[in-house]
Amino acid sequence: MRFTPHVTVATVVEHNGRFLLVEEIASGRQVLNQPAGHLDADETLLEAALRETLEETGWQVELTGVVGIYLYTAPANGVTYQRVCFAAKAIREVPDAVLDDGILGPRWLTRDELLACREQWRSHLLLECIDDYLAGHHYPLSLVRPVSHAESAAPA
């Protein structure tokens, strides 16, 4: 069996001490997560983060930095995910935005409110990304290099 990790993106969006979260249905249960999702073909990580945040919350955001890169194997299905988490600031809510299937809607919660509903977390990455953000893990967006189409030998 070939090991194929899934590349995902997420955003930590803070405004006045509250974090933009997504309430969604996953594996038949109601959960909370950052706006997050899979990288699509022919898409940069930055484009994916902006798209997923809009599709899941109805908010346009501006990416301000990289919080971290995380490797997570989901216990429910054994799938390994590589998550690139970005920091972002809210720009504007899009009226009447059509959200992805399974999304119940956006929620703005403080860290303490989030701790009070731990049983609803989609995974521990939810708090880990927020705590890394709060600890000042803000790396420049230039860390994420664009796709290179130059013809050269494959990187090692």
CORURWO-V270968 format. One record per residue. N is the residue number from 1. RES is the residue in one letter. PHI is phi in radians with two decimals (* if undefined). Layout:
# CORURWO-V270968
N RES PHI
N RES PHI
This chain:
# CORURWO-V270968
1 M *
2 R -1.50
3 F -1.40
4 T -2.31
5 P -1.18
6 H -1.66
7 V -1.56
8 T -2.26
9 V -2.20
10 A -2.61
11 T -2.23
12 V -1.82
13 V -2.02
14 E -2.00
15 H -2.55
16 N 0.93
17 G 1.40
18 R -1.97
19 F -1.97
20 L -1.34
21 L -2.13
22 V -2.02
23 E -1.74
24 E -2.55
25 I -1.78
26 A -2.37
27 S 0.93
28 G 1.37
29 R -2.26
30 Q -1.43
31 V -2.34
32 L -2.00
33 N -2.70
34 Q -1.18
35 P -1.02
36 A -2.77
37 G 3.11
38 H -1.48
39 L -1.25
40 D -1.59
41 A -1.05
42 D 1.04
43 E -2.28
44 T -1.46
45 L -1.07
46 L -1.13
47 E -1.07
48 A -1.10
49 A -1.11
50 L -1.14
51 R -1.10
52 E -1.10
53 T -1.10
54 L -1.16
55 E -1.14
56 E -1.72
57 T -2.17
58 G 1.37
59 W -1.94
60 Q -1.53
61 V -2.29
62 E -2.02
63 L -1.24
64 T -2.07
65 G 3.07
66 V -1.81
67 V -1.50
68 G 3.09
69 I -2.14
70 Y -2.19
71 L -2.01
72 Y -2.45
73 T -1.87
74 A -1.23
75 P -1.15
76 A -1.21
77 N -2.28
78 G 1.30
79 V -1.36
80 T -1.71
81 Y -2.05
82 Q -1.84
83 R -1.84
84 V -1.81
85 C -1.83
86 F -1.93
87 A -1.59
88 A -2.62
89 K -2.00
90 A -1.22
91 I -1.79
92 R -2.85
93 E -1.47
94 V -1.57
95 P -1.07
96 D 1.02
97 A -1.11
98 V -1.58
99 L -1.56
100 D -0.99
101 D -1.02
102 G 1.52
103 I -1.56
104 L -1.51
105 G 2.59
106 P -1.40
107 R -2.43
108 W -1.84
109 L -2.25
110 T -1.36
111 R -1.08
112 D -1.10
113 E -1.11
114 L -1.13
115 L -1.07
116 A -1.25
117 C -2.17
118 R -0.94
119 E -1.15
120 Q -1.67
121 W -1.18
122 R -1.18
123 S -2.77
124 H -1.16
125 L -1.07
126 L -0.96
127 L -1.32
128 E -1.04
129 C -1.16
130 I -1.12
131 D -1.14
132 D -1.13
133 Y -1.05
134 L -1.15
135 A -1.38
136 G 1.61
137 H -1.34
138 H -2.30
139 Y -1.71
140 P -1.12
141 L -1.09
142 S -1.13
143 L -1.06
144 V -1.58
145 R -1.47
146 P -1.20
147 V -1.13
148 S -1.77
149 H -1.84
150 A -1.14
151 E -1.42
152 S -2.76
153 A -1.13
154 A -1.10
155 P -1.18
156 A -1.39
